[in-house]
């Protein structure tokens, strides 16, 4: 089967073998050695010398952790959103009592850093900015480097959703001065769901010291204290840690530059293949994602039927649109364990399935 959704993504054989290993004591030396090794290599991929923690949860749990560890009820927050997951980040902050101003951009259009600067200058009381690096709901990557330059010039905290980008698309956390960055295991990291990985800057820790939102399970202070003794505060997803240990070996052996180049090549093949079939890309193409390709379903294409035909007849699984894009687009995930041959097989199946999905 070709599983080509934005996540969970396929696991390489090395990860699958690692998952079958027997349990160990998560308070013992063996797990401590594993956790420390994973953390050190995660820092290499995050491109940070600051703290990185493993949280046993989904990516959304990591986003919640970013909010509750840095903010207090009543804090003013600017949420930049041009898709489903940008909206989710804002909703989490609102649930905990932050006063969220939304900079809403048309789905499929990139964030304009000048618009961010204008919004921040209009309300100098804003403490933090929420930004999504790769908006997998629309197949678009925002320019976090330029957004960060604006945010940091105005001395605001920057919290970044990098769930579907980090490890596949370049995001040098320290260089771009991101304060909290969140990603998740089932994306470019090539392992099953169950772990969120977060980095915390010195400014992030300063915000933590002042934050008053309720937190217990998602407490960076607890995570730091336990990591110093080779543990996590709560029971970790031990099997997923085994798998992540294996895939980090693969990733660092390949090299970050080569990983980013591979994803760029695969994405270009996907985009050109889509256009060769007379279809158009949904997002603004110069910001199209290298991990997810979103295509418009033409007037006569039944997107749901297309997805079903690909699954049932060709053993290819892709994703549809979310919320207001349901039935209007389809999405092909190509992150993590993916190579040129994989996306070519998907495109071949798509070319055969398209005529069968046309409305009469």
C-alpha positions in Angstrom: 0.0 0.0 0.0 1.1 3.6 -0.7 0.0 5.5 2.3 0.3 9.1 1.1 -1.6 11.2 3.6 0.0 14.0 5.6 0.3 11.7 8.6 0.7 9.1 10.0 3.4 8.3 7.4 5.0 5.0 6.5 7.6 3.6 8.8 10.9 2.2 7.4 11.8 -1.4 8.2 14.3 -0.3 10.8 11.6 1.4 12.8 9.2 -1.5 12.5 11.9 -3.9 13.8 12.6 -1.5 16.7 8.9 -1.4 17.6 9.0 -5.1 18.4 11.6 -4.9 21.1 10.6 -5.9 24.7 9.7 -3.3 27.3 12.3 -1.9 29.7 12.0 -0.1 33.0 11.3 3.6 32.1 12.9 4.6 35.4 16.0 2.5 34.8 19.5 3.2 33.3 18.7 1.6 30.0 15.9 3.9 29.2 17.9 6.9 30.5 20.6 6.1 28.1 18.1 5.9 25.2 16.3 9.1 26.2 19.6 11.0 26.4 20.7 9.7 23.0 17.4 10.6 21.4 17.4 14.1 22.9 21.0 14.8 21.7 20.2 13.8 18.2 16.8 15.7 18.2 18.8 18.9 19.0 20.8 18.3 15.8 17.7 18.1 13.7 16.0 21.0 15.5 19.3 22.8 14.9 19.3 24.1 18.4 21.6 24.0 21.5 18.6 24.8 23.7 16.3 22.4 25.6 14.4 19.7 23.6 11.8 17.5 25.3 9.8 14.4 24.4 6.1 14.5 25.4 3.9 11.4 25.1 1.0 12.8 23.2 0.0 13.9 19.7 1.2 17.1 18.0 -1.9 18.9 19.3 -0.7 18.0 22.9 2.6 19.7 22.0 0.8 22.8 20.9 -1.2 22.9 24.1 2.1 22.5 26.0 3.5 25.5 24.1 0.5 27.6 25.2 0.2 26.7 28.9 4.0 26.9 29.6 4.5 30.4 28.2 1.2 32.3 28.8 -1.2 33.5 31.4 -5.0 34.0 31.2 -5.6 37.4 29.8 -2.4 37.6 27.9 -2.8 39.2 24.4 -1.8 36.8 21.6 -1.6 37.3 17.8 -2.5 34.2 16.0 -1.5 34.0 12.3 -3.7 31.6 10.4 -4.1 30.6 6.8 -5.5 27.2 7.3 -7.1 24.6 9.6 -4.2 24.0 11.9 -3.5 27.7 12.3 -7.1 28.0 13.5 -6.6 25.1 15.9 -3.5 26.8 17.5 -5.7 29.9 18.2 -8.5 27.8 19.6 -6.2 26.2 22.2 -5.0 29.6 23.4 -8.6 30.8 23.7 -9.6 27.8 25.7 -7.0 28.7 28.3 -8.1 32.3 28.5 -5.7 34.1 26.3 -7.1 37.2 24.5 -6.4 36.1 20.9 -6.4 38.5 17.9 -6.6 36.6 14.7 -4.6 37.6 11.6 -6.7 35.6 9.2 -5.3 35.1 5.7 -7.2 33.4 2.9 -6.6 29.7 2.9 -4.0 28.9 0.3 -2.3 32.3 0.5 1.0 32.9 2.3 1.4 35.0 5.4 2.7 38.5 4.6 5.3 39.5 7.2 4.3 43.2 6.7 0.8 42.3 7.8 2.2 40.7 10.9 4.2 43.8 11.7 1.2 46.1 11.2 -0.9 43.9 13.6 1.8 43.9 16.2 2.4 47.7 16.0 -1.4 48.3 16.3 -1.4 46.6 19.7 1.8 46.9 21.6 0.3 44.8 24.5 0.6 41.6 22.5 2.9 39.2 24.2 3.2 36.2 21.9 2.7 35.2 18.2 1.4 31.8 17.1 2.5 30.7 13.7 2.2 27.6 11.6 5.3 26.8 9.6 3.8 24.2 7.2 0.0 24.3 6.8 -0.8 20.8 5.8 -4.5 21.5 5.3 -3.7 23.7 2.3 -0.3 22.4 1.2 1.5 25.6 1.9 4.7 26.6 3.8 4.9 29.9 5.5 8.2 31.9 5.6 9.0 31.6 9.3 12.4 33.2 8.8 10.7 36.5 7.7 7.9 36.2 10.2 10.4 35.7 13.0 12.4 38.7 11.9 9.3 40.9 12.3 8.3 39.3 15.6 11.7 39.5 17.2 12.3 43.1 16.0 9.2 44.0 18.1 10.4 41.7 21.0 7.5 39.2 21.1 7.5 35.6 21.9 7.3 33.2 18.9 5.5 29.9 19.2 5.7 27.7 16.1 3.7 24.7 14.9 6.2 22.7 12.9 4.3 19.4 13.2 4.4 18.7 9.5 7.7 20.4 8.6 10.5 19.9 11.1 12.8 17.1 9.9 11.6 17.4 6.3 11.8 21.2 5.6 14.7 23.4 6.9 13.8 25.1 10.1 16.9 26.2 12.0 15.3 26.9 15.4 18.2 28.9 16.9 19.1 30.9 13.8 15.5 31.9 13.3 15.0 32.7 17.0 11.9 30.5 17.5 11.0 30.3 21.2 8.9 27.2 21.3 8.8 24.8 18.3 6.5 21.8 18.2 6.7 18.7 16.0 5.3 15.2 16.2 6.6 11.6 15.6 4.1 10.5 12.9 5.2 13.0 10.3 8.7 13.4 8.9 10.2 11.4 11.7 8.9 8.2 10.2 7.5 6.5 13.4 4.0 5.9 14.7 2.0 8.5 16.5 2.6 9.0 20.2 5.3 11.5 20.7 5.5 15.3 20.4 8.9 16.9 20.5 9.3 20.5 21.6 12.2 23.0 21.9 12.3 25.8 24.4 14.5 28.9 24.1 15.9 31.1 26.9 13.1 33.6 26.2 10.7 30.6 26.3 12.0 29.8 29.8 11.6 33.4 30.9 8.0 33.3 29.8 7.6 30.0 31.6 8.7 31.6 34.9 5.9 34.1 34.5 3.2 31.9 33.0 0.1 31.2 35.1 -2.1 29.0 32.9 -2.9 25.7 34.6 -0.6 22.8 33.7 0.2 19.5 35.1 0.9 16.8 32.5 2.3 19.3 30.1 4.8 21.1 32.4 8.2 22.0 30.8 9.7 22.4 34.3 8.9 18.8 35.2 10.2 17.6 31.8 13.5 19.4 32.4 13.9 18.2 35.9 13.2 14.6 35.0 15.4 14.7 31.9 18.4 15.6 34.1 18.1 12.1 35.6 17.4 10.4 32.3 13.6 10.1 32.7 10.3 11.6 31.6 7.8 12.8 34.3 5.1 10.4 33.1 5.2 7.0 31.5 6.7 7.4 28.0 5.7 5.7 24.8 8.7 3.3 25.1 8.1 1.5 21.8 7.8 4.8 19.8 11.1 5.8 21.5 12.7 2.7 20.2 11.5 3.5 16.7 12.6 7.1 16.9 16.0 6.0 18.0 16.2 4.0 14.8 15.0 6.7 12.5 17.2 9.4 14.0 20.1 7.1 13.0 18.7 7.0 9.4 18.1 10.8 9.3 21.5 11.8 10.5 23.2 9.3 8.3 21.4 10.8 5.3 22.2 14.3 6.5 19.8 17.2 6.9 20.8 18.9 3.7 20.1 15.7 1.7 16.8 15.2 3.5 15.6 18.7 2.6 16.8 18.2 -1.0 15.0 14.8 -1.3 11.7 16.3 -0.1 12.1 19.2 -2.5 12.7 16.8 -5.4 9.7 14.6 -4.5 7.4 17.6 -4.1 8.5 19.0 -7.5 7.6 15.7 -9.1 4.2 15.7 -7.4 3.5 19.3 -8.4 4.5 18.8 -12.0 2.6 15.5 -12.2 -0.6 17.2 -11.0 -0.3 20.0 -13.5 0.5 17.5 -16.4 -3.0 16.0 -15.8 -4.6 19.4 -16.4 -5.2 20.0 -12.7 -4.1 23.1 -10.7 -2.4 23.4 -7.3 -4.5 24.9 -4.5 -1.9 27.0 -2.7 0.0 29.9 -4.2 2.7 27.9 -6.0 5.8 29.8 -4.9 4.9 28.8 -1.3 3.8 25.2 -2.1 4.8 22.7 0.6 7.5 20.1 0.1 5.7 17.7 2.4 2.1 17.9 1.2 0.7 18.7 -2.2 -2.8 20.1 -2.4 -4.6 20.0 -5.7 -7.9 21.6 -6.8 -10.6 19.1 -7.7 -11.8 20.3 -11.0 -15.5 21.0 -11.5 -16.3 17.5 -12.8 -14.1 15.6 -10.4 -15.8 14.0 -7.4 -13.0 14.3 -4.8 -14.5 11.7 -2.4 -15.0 9.2 -5.2 -11.4 9.8 -6.4 -10.0 9.1 -3.0 -12.2 5.9 -2.7 -11.1 4.6 -6.2 -7.4 5.1 -5.4 -7.8 3.3 -2.1 -10.0 0.4 -3.4 -8.6 -0.2 -6.8 -5.0 1.0 -6.7 -4.0 0.6 -3.0 -3.1 4.3 -2.8 -4.3 6.3 0.2 -4.5 10.1 -0.1 -6.4 12.7 1.9 -9.3 15.0 1.1 -9.8 18.6 2.1 -10.7 19.7 5.7 -13.6 21.8 6.8 -14.5 24.4 4.1 -12.2 22.6 1.6 -14.0 19.3 2.0 -14.8 18.0 -1.5 -12.8 20.9 -3.1 -9.3 19.6 -2.9 -7.3 16.5 -2.4 -3.9 16.2 -0.7 -0.9 13.9 -1.3 1.4 13.6 1.6 5.1 13.0 0.8 7.2 13.4 4.0 9.5 11.1 5.9 10.0 7.7 4.3 9.3 8.7 0.7 11.4 8.7 -2.5 10.9 9.6 -6.1 9.7 6.2 -7.1 6.9 6.3 -4.5 5.4 9.6 -5.8 5.7 8.4 -9.4 3.6 5.3 -8.5 1.0 7.6 -6.8 0.8 9.8 -9.9 0.4 6.9 -12.2 -2.5 5.6 -10.1 -4.0 9.1 -10.0 -3.8 9.4 -13.8 -5.8 6.1 -14.2 -8.3 6.9 -11.4 -9.2 10.4 -12.5 -11.4 9.5 -15.5 -13.3 7.1 -13.2 -14.0 9.9 -10.8 -15.5 12.3 -13.2 -19.1 13.4 -12.6 -21.5 12.9 -15.6 
